Amino acid sequence: MAGFIQAPRGMKDVLPGEIGAWQDFENCTRELLTAYGYEEIRVPVVEHTELFKRAIGEHTDVVGKEMYTFTDRGGDSLTLRPEATAGIARALISHGMLRGQRHKLWCIGPMFRREAPQEERYRQFWQVDVEAVGCPGPDIDAELIAFSARLWQRLRIPGLRLEINSLGTPESRREYRTRLVEYFRAHESHLDEDSQRRLTANPLRILDSKEPQMQELIRGAPMLTEHLDAESRAHFEALCGMLERIGVAYTINPRLVRGLDYYTRTVFEWIGQSAGAQNAVCSGGRYDGLIAQLGGEATPAIGFAMGVERLVKRMVAAGGMPAAKHPDVYVLVSGAQCAAQALEIVERLRSERPRLRFELNVGGGNFKAQFRRADKSGARLGLIVGEDELARGVVAMKPLREQSGQSECPIADLATGVDAALAALRPLPDVPAA
């Protein structure tokens, strides 16, 4: 006999017991984004492979090793999106939404990268992506970072620290790249395999290596901040000043380069307290040349992505798990022949009292089993729909959390009777979800 089928490696189910925390995270994030003037956009999960090659860079790890790419029946090379920025930029170009306009956009959804699965790293992972398009100055950089700092407060996630850096412009990076390659060539025998490969294709990514044996060598490398052009330096200094004025603490990390080719000037990461390579929960930066690179008109832009799984985990660890949601009323059915009438009664109550939560016992079961289900549901009030009651045009009402007696209410006045019965009961304390 064949065994059951597991989820693909590195792809995680989110079960009902966990989803409440996800929903709280999403609702809080959506509310704050709306308050900051951002509008939601939804882009395809699948894009043409060429989009990511042109946007992210053919020599990056993402394009070179991690993308899920396939050829469809029409012969097109398609890729499951590894990130959302390229798709949003493509959508703005495709729909003629640029032409000097400014946009503040966000989206949420799954991304896909075929990395080695490990703690807090999945092959399908969820991100919230936030983009501000059309604003060239450091003020939008500061506002985006301020938004993220405020979100951590709203979510009650402690212990995140901000690291920032400036990558300058592509032109100013060329001289730095030459010096960096010279430095690492002189120490090539000490480079690990990944760094040796990056030395030719993308030497700045060596600075982002998390390998312990590389750290001393990286500390001795030339500083990118020493090769910034004057305009980029002024932009970065203005950003730092704005963050200080609004009380957002930061650390300048001259080794922060980010792994995608399209970044220019400001880059930043919010780092958690856990050790290892998976401690970044939110990362982003400016990509002033990306839209032109994809065929649109030259447009400045900045954005960031935050990992939903990592942030939800920290939210729950900090005590942010929402209280379990219980029904207000559980409806028990005495006798299989009463099932249709019970359904009719419950649907009428749901129409008349849409703010209340009703759970109907379905699938039969004796009275003892139904009361066990009613107790497990956490409902405060039980309604009993039985043959005797229906014959008299009433429904029995029984408190499920208090030692008080059973009463009856005419079916015609049931909504009012439920209101009165619930008002007479003590409210339940919040119970953290399991």
N, C-alpha and C positions, 0 to 999 in steps of 0.2 A: 504494500500500500504506500502510495506516495506521501511524503511528509508535507506539512503546511508550508506555504510560501512566506518567507520573511520580507520585510521592507528592504529595498536596495541598500547596500552598505553606505553609511554616511548620510542617510536620509531618515529623518526622525518623524514619528507620529506625535501630534499634539493631542493629548487625550482630554476627555471632558473635565477631569479633575484638575487639569493645568490651564484650561482655556480661559478661566476667569481672570487670571493674572495677565494673559495676553490681551484680553479685551480691555482691562483697565489701562494697560500701557497704551494701547491704540487710541482709546477714547481721550486720555489725557493729552497725548501727542497731537491728535487731530484738533482738539479744542485750542491748544496753545498756538499751533500753526495758523489756525484761522484768526486768532487774536493778533498775530504778527502780519496778517495780510497775505498769507500764502494760499494758493488754490491747488486743489488736487488734480493730477493728471494720471491717466492710466495708459501705459504703452505695452506693446506685445512682449510676451515672454520669449518669443523667437524672433531673431533678426537675421538679416543677411550677414554671413561671416565677415565679409569685407568691411562692414561697419566697425567691428571691434578691432580688426587688423589696423585700419586707418586711425582709429581714435586712441586705442590703448597702446599700440605699438607692437610690431611683429616680434621684437626681441624681448618682450616682457615675459615673465613666467606665466602670466594669465593666458596670453595668446599662444605661447610656445608649448605649454605643458598641461594647462588646466581646463581648457574649454571643452564643452560637450558639443561637437560639431558632426553634422550628418548631411548627406545628399538626399534631397527629397525626390519624388518620382518625376518631377519636371527637370531634374538635373541641377537645381540650385543648391549651393552650399549654404546651409542654415546653422545657426548656433543658439543654444539656450543661453540667455543673457547672463554673463558673469557679473554685471553691474548695470546700473540704470542710467547713468549720466549720458552715455553715448546715444541711447534710445531716445531720451528726452531731447537732446540736441537735434537728432535726426527728425523728430516730430515737429520741432519748431521750424526747421528748414522746409520740410515737406509741405507744411500747411501755410507757408508764407507769413509766419507770425513774428518776423524780426523787423526789418525796415525801421530801425531806430526805436522800436518799442522796448519796454521793460516788462519782465515777467518774474513773478515769485511763485515757484511751483514746488509741489512735493508729490511723491508716490510711495506706496508700500507694496511689497510683494516678494516672492521667492526669487533668489538668484542661484546660479549653478556653477560650481567649480570642482573639477575632479582632483582635489587635494587628498593627501593621506588623512583619513578621518582620525580625530583625536578629541580630547576634551575641549568643548566650546568651538570646535571647527567641524562643519558639516559640508557635505557635497551639495545638498540643497539647504540654503539658509535664507532667512528672511531679513530684509533691510527696509528701513525708512530712508528715502533719498530726498534731500532738500536742495533746491537750486534757485539761485538769483541771477537772472540774465539781463545784461544791458547796463550794469552799474560798474564803472571803472575804479572808483575810489576806495580807500580803506574803510570808509564808514559802513559799507555793506558787509565787509569782512568782520568788522567788530559786532555788527548786529547779529549776524549768524552765530557767532561764538557766544554772544550774550543770550540768544535764544536757547542754545544747548545748555548753558549754565543754569538758566531758569528751569529748563525741563528736568534736570537732575534734582532740583529742589522740589518741584511738583511731584516727582516720582519717589522722593525721599531716598534717593540713592546716594550714600555717602562715599567719601574716599576717592573720588575721581580727580585727577590732576591734568592740567592742560599743558601740552608742549606745542610750541610754535616755531616756525622757521620761515625763511624766504629763499626761494630757489632762483630769484632774479628772472631775467628773460632768457630765451633760448640763445640769443647772441652773447650775453655775458657768461652763460654757462660754457660756451665752447672753449674759452681760454682756461677756465677751471677744469674742464674735462681733460684737456691736454696735460695739465699739471698732475691731475689725479692719476691718470694712466701711467705717467712717468714714475710716480711714487710707488704704485702697486707693481709695476714691472720690476722695479729694483728689489721688491720683496716677493717675487712671484712664487718662489719655492715654499713660502709660508701660507699661500692662499689655499683654501679648501676647494673642492671640485666645483661647487656652484660659483664661487667667486672667480675662479679661473675662466669659467664660461662667460660670466658677466663682464669680465675685463675687456673683452672685444666688443660685445654687443651693447652693454648698458652699464658702464663702470660706476655710475652714481649709486646703483642698487647694491653695490658691495657695502656701502655705508649703512645699509639697512639690515645687514646680516645679523642674525641672532645667535650664530655659532660662538660658543665661549672662547674657542681658540683664536677667533678673529678679532676680539675686542681690543686687545692691546695694539694690534697693528692699525685698526681703524682709528683709535685715539690719536695716533701719530700722523694721520693723513692731513693734507692741506684743508683749510676751512673754506667752505663755499661762501660764507658771509664776508670773507675778505676779498671776494671777487664780484660783489654786487655792483651793478651800474648805479649811478647816482639817483635815478628816478625810483628804482626798486628799493634802494636804501631809505629814501624819504617816505615811500609808501609803508614800509615795514615799521619805521620809527613812529609814524602817525598812528598805525594800528596799535602799537604797544602803548602809546599815550592814551588812546581811547579806552583800552582795556583797563588801564590803571584808574582812569576817571570813574568808571562804572564798578570798580571793585572786583574785577575778575582776575584772580591770580593766575600767573603763567610762568613757565620756564622756557627760555630759548634753548632749543636743542639743535645745534648746528649740523648734527648728523641725520636729522629727520628729512627724508627725501621723498617718501611715498613710492609706491611701486608701479605707477602708471605714467606713461610718457607725456600725457597732455598737461600736467601741472606746470604752472608758472607762478612766480612770486609767492604769495602766502600759502603755506601748508600748515596743517595743525592736526593734532590727535588728542583725544581724551583717553587717559590711561587708567586702568583699574589697579587694585592693589595686588592682584595675583601675579605670580612670577611667570616667566615664559613668554613665548611669542604671541599668545592669544590674549594679552592683557589690554589691547586697544578695543574700546567699545564704540568709538565714533571717530571718523577720519575724513579729512577733506582738504580743499584748497581751491585756488584760482585756476582757471583753464581758459585764459584769454584768447588762445589761438585755436581752440578746438573747433569752434563752429566754422571758421574760415577753412580749416583743414578738411572739414567734411563737405565743403562746397557752398556754405552759406556766406553771408557778408561778415566781415570782421566784427565780432561782438564780444565785449568783455563778459566774464561770468565767473561765478564761484559757487561751490556746493559742498555738501558732505553726505556721507551715508553712515547710519548707525545700525549695529547688529541687534536685532530684536531678541534673539535667544540669549545673548550675553547680558543685555540690559534687564530682561525679565528675570533672569536668574539672580541678578544682584538686587532687584526690587523685592523679590520674594525673600531672599536672605536677610534683607533689612526689615522684614516684618510687613511688607507691602502686599501680602496675599489678601485678596478681597474676601469679605465674609461670604459664606455659602448662601446661595439664593434658594430659599424654601418656598413652596407653594403656600398660599394663605389658607386654601381650602382643599381638602381631599374628599372626593366623592366615591362612596362605597356603593356597590350594587348587590342587592339581595335577590338572587334568582336570575338565571340567564335570560328569561323572558322579559326582564326589566331593562335590558341593556340599551335597547333603542330609545326608550323613554328617558333613561339617564343621560344618554348622549344629547338628546334634544334639550333637556334641562340645562346641562352644562354649557352648551353652545349659546343658549339664550342668556345665561349669566355672564358669559364672556363678552357678549355684545352690550349688555346693560352695565357691566362693571369692568371696563377694559383695563383699569389700573390694578385690579386684583388678579392673582395667579391661581388658577384652578387646575387640579390634577385629577383626572378621571381614572378609576381602576379599570383597566382593560385586560382582556385575556382570561377573565373568569377568576376562579379561586373561591374557597370557602370563606366564611366571615372571619375566622381566626387569621387566616393568611392575609386577607385584605387589611385587617387592623394592624398587622405587622408592617405591611407596606405603608400604611398611613402614618404609623409612628416613625418609620425610617425616613419618610419624606420631609419631616420637620414641620408639617402643617399644624396650625393651631386649632382649626375647626374641621370637623368631619360632617359631611352630609350623607345620610343613608337613604337610598332610593330602593324601596322594597314593594312587594305586591300589596301588602296590607296598607302601607302608607299611600300608594298610588290610588288604591280603591277609595280612600277617604280624601284624596286631593291634597295631601300634605307630604312634606319631606321631613325626616327626623334630623335634628342638629345635635351634635355631641362634641363638647370641648375635648381636644386630644391631649392637652398639656396641663389640665387642671382637674382636680377632683370635684367636679360639679355635675349636676344631673343632665339628663337628656331632655330635649324639648322638641316641639313640632312647629312647623311654619307652613301656612298655605302656599301651594306652588305659585299662585298668582302674585303673592307678595314676597317671593323668596329673596329677591335682590335686596329689598329693604330689611328683611329678617337677617340676612347674612351680615349686612352693615352693622346692625344692632348687636348681633352676637359677637362679632370681632371687636367692636368697641368696648364690650364688657370684659374682654379677656386681657390679661397682662401681656404687654409686648414682649417678644422673645429677645434675649440678648444676641448680639452678633456672634456667630460661631465661625471661626476661621475654617476655610476649606481644607479638606484633608490633603 
